[in-house]
Amino acid sequence: MPLSLDQIGNRIEAIERLADPWSKRYGRLLNWQNPSDPFWHYGIGMSDIHIFDTGSGLCPFERKEAKFVLGIDHIAFEPKQTIERLKQALHVFASWEYTFFGWNCEHLGRLIATDQPRCYQSSLIWWLCDMTPEGDHKTAHQIFRDYLKKVDPGLVKKKERCKSRHC
């Protein structure tokens, strides 16, 4: 169910209230599994005990057990930028329908933290979900990028210059 403007404002206030820039988890992409659940869940760390759920809840919750997503440090935004991107993402994606395979917590979490709307968990069936073969959502990146260019261009990832003659 889509979030109203008031609900989006309340979520942003909660992010600002609960965020702890001194926490190692602040602004970092985290994942966890619930007992008896084979799937990984993703969110953005806000403090040592709070995570923002980038799944169907789109809200902060308490959870101490979570892991840092490995292998993304070279493409991840700085934590403060990630938190700001999270706030802006609420305006863009609060009305998107959450589905496990088509648009889910991994897509949104990775888009916010790394600029890649990718889901490895559903990439094996990418053609059934209208994703790229890499597991990327086909339109989320451009929609989010266009929005950020209008409201806060500093949150847009700069394109890396290609040093190859094949670019």
C-alpha positions, 0 to 999 in steps of 0.5 A, spaced: 500 500 500 502 506 498 505 511 503 501 518 503 505 524 504 504 525 511 507 518 512 513 519 508 514 525 512 513 521 518 518 516 516 523 521 514 523 524 521 524 517 524 530 516 520 533 523 522 531 521 530 534 514 530 540 515 525 547 515 529 552 517 525 557 514 530 555 507 529 559 503 524 552 501 521 550 508 519 548 508 512 551 501 510 547 496 506 545 490 511 542 484 510 539 478 515 535 472 515 529 471 519 528 464 522 525 459 518 526 463 512 530 462 506 531 469 503 535 474 505 532 481 507 535 488 506 535 494 509 539 501 510 543 501 517 541 507 521 544 505 528 547 500 532 540 497 533 535 500 528 535 498 520 530 502 515 527 496 512 527 497 504 522 492 503 514 492 504 514 495 510 518 502 508 520 503 515 525 503 521 525 497 526 530 494 531 534 489 529 541 488 532 543 481 528 545 483 521 551 483 516 554 488 512 553 486 505 560 484 502 563 486 496 560 493 495 565 498 498 568 500 492 561 502 489 558 504 495 556 511 497 559 515 503 554 513 509 551 520 510 549 520 502 546 513 503 542 516 508 540 522 504 538 518 498 534 513 503 530 519 504 529 521 497 528 514 495 521 514 499 518 520 495 520 516 489 518 509 491 513 509 496 508 507 491 511 502 488 508 495 489 513 490 492 513 483 490 519 478 491 521 477 484 520 484 481 521 489 486 523 488 493 528 490 498 534 488 495 533 492 489 531 498 493 537 497 498 542 496 493 539 502 489 540 507 495 547 504 497 550 503 490 546 506 485 545 499 482 537 496 483 540 489 483 537 483 486 541 477 486 536 472 489 531 473 483 536 474 478 536 466 476 529 468 473 530 475 470 526 473 464 520 472 468 521 478 472 522 483 467 529 484 469 536 485 466 540 478 466 544 481 471 538 482 476 537 489 475 530 492 475 530 496 468 527 503 470 528 504 477 535 507 476 533 512 471 527 514 475 531 515 481 537 518 478 532 523 474 529 525 480 535 526 484 538 531 479 532 535 480 532 535 488 539 534 490 544 533 484 549 532 489 546 525 491 547 522 483 553 518 482 558 521 477 559 516 471 566 514 471 570 515 465 572 509 461 579 509 460 578 503 454 578 505 447 572 501 447 567 505 451 
